[in-house]
């Protein structure tokens, strides 16, 4: 699965958030500054071509829905990210954030608790 561009990710966020809908629905659910309608429509068509979105023709328009779950995309993206930038080591990832003061001791303690007591 390829990494989405920022514009594609923003469109997918709207689609995941809204669920099944039309371009106008997704556009209405997006935060300002919103892209032009035609830009979003083009982006969604590209996402359909890439297999992230499926479109069903209804009259003269298309109703779109996500072909991939948000959680599945996040997992694949993060696995690739950690592999490419942190030698496939989540320890290296956490160390990076700790050294750059992007994660607090309290947050690290929370993570440790989550690892020790995973929800089933």
PyMOL commands that set and color helices and strands:
alter all, ss='L'
color gray80, all
select helices_A, chain A and resi 6-18+23-29+37-50+70-85+90-99+105-116
alter helices_A, ss='H'
color red, helices_A
select strands_A, chain A and resi 53-58+61-66
alter strands_A, ss='S'
color yellow, strands_A
deselect
rebuild
show_as cartoon
